[in-house]
Amino acid sequence: MQEEEGEHCSLISKGPTHGNEYLDPVTDKLDGTNYVVEDYIRPDVEEELGYDEEEEAEEEEEDGIYDDNYDDDIVSKFSHCQVWQPKRKKRETFGQLREITGEDYVKEVTHAGRGVKVLLFLYRPGIPLCFLMNHHFLRLAPKFPDTKFLRILDSSCVPNYPERHLPTVFIYENGCLRNSMIGEQECGGRNVLEEELKWLLYFVGAID
């Protein structure tokens, strides 16, 4: 049997026994001899095709570099992606001194919200220091919007509240009473300045 010319043919050589039988390349019959089939390119065809093992190896190496760079680009891209996170609820801010009544107390103070600080100012008309502190609170509330500034008539909050205890400032957090400033002395005196009152509020934890 004459082999037709071609660019690529198989070289059949005897190899170790693996229990497999191959066709004899000459007789096309099973002879029980084991063969190893190897890829082989005839030298004349190799020269004609310009086949070069070293050149092919270089091309494979370049392909490998390209693939590595491609993988690096993907990793780099995903490494800069932001991980999805649920949006946090924006914390409520206040920024003003508001008047409440006894009916509003539970809603505005007890149920003010988790982590909310409440400053409750008890006053009575006609008392000079109550008037002065009201003026200071109107100016301080916008500077500390994380604290809820409230004012309430003493009689609306506590019936028969003693005048000697006025003015009074109660500090709440999470609906619980945390601190207090009761009477003229604890509130800084009858001529307390805004800056002095601010530091007193820091001290009792009303503002941060």
C-alpha positions, 0 to 999 in steps of 0.5 A, spaced: 500 500 500 503 506 497 502 512 502 499 518 499 503 525 499 500 529 505 502 534 509 501 530 516 502 523 517 502 518 522 509 514 525 507 508 527 512 504 532 512 498 536 511 500 544 510 497 550 504 492 551 497 495 554 493 490 551 490 493 545 491 491 538 492 496 532 491 495 524 498 493 521 500 499 517 502 494 511 497 488 511 491 492 514 490 486 519 490 485 526 496 482 528 496 482 535 502 487 536 501 493 540 503 500 536 504 507 539 501 512 534 505 518 534 504 525 530 510 526 525 511 531 519 515 529 514 522 533 513 520 535 506 513 537 508 516 541 514 520 545 510 515 547 505 510 549 510 515 553 514 514 549 520 518 551 526 518 548 533 521 554 536 517 559 533 510 555 535 513 555 542 514 562 542 507 563 539 504 559 545 508 563 550 505 570 547 498 567 548 499 565 555 502 572 557 496 575 553 491 570 557 494 572 564 494 579 562 486 578 561 485 575 567 489 580 571 484 585 568 478 581 570 481 581 577 483 588 577 476 590 575 472 586 580 477 588 586 474 595 585 467 593 585 463 596 591 460 591 595 452 592 595 450 594 602 443 596 605 442 603 605 442 606 613 436 610 615 438 617 615 438 619 622 433 625 624 435 632 626 432 637 629 435 644 630 429 648 633 426 649 640 419 647 640 413 648 644 409 642 647 404 640 652 403 635 657 399 631 651 405 631 647 410 628 652 409 621 651 410 622 643 415 627 643 419 625 649 418 617 651 417 615 644 423 620 641 426 614 638 432 610 639 439 614 641 435 621 640 437 626 646 431 630 648 432 637 652 426 638 656 426 646 658 420 647 664 419 654 664 414 659 667 412 666 664 415 672 669 421 669 671 427 673 668 432 667 668 427 662 664 426 668 659 434 668 659 435 661 658 429 661 653 433 666 649 439 662 649 436 655 647 433 658 641 440 660 639 443 653 641 438 649 638 440 650 631 448 649 633 446 642 636 441 639 631 442 632 633 439 634 640 431 635 640 430 641 644 423 642 647 420 647 652 414 646 656 410 650 661 411 647 668 404 647 670 403 643 664 408 638 665 408 637 673 402 640 677 404 645 683 411 645 681 415 649 686 417 656 683 424 655 687 425 649 682 425 653 676 428 654 671 429 646 670 432 642 664 431 635 664 435 630 659 432 624 656 435 619 652 432 613 649 426 615 653 429 615 660 431 621 664 439 621 664 440 628 668 437 634 670 439 641 672 434 644 677 434 651 679 437 657 678 444 655 681 444 649 677 442 652 671 448 657 671 445 663 675 441 669 673 446 672 669 448 666 665 451 667 658 450 662 652 457 660 652 456 658 659 450 654 658 453 651 652 458 648 657 453 646 662 449 642 657 456 638 655 457 637 662 450 633 663 450 630 656 445 634 653 449 635 647 455 632 644 
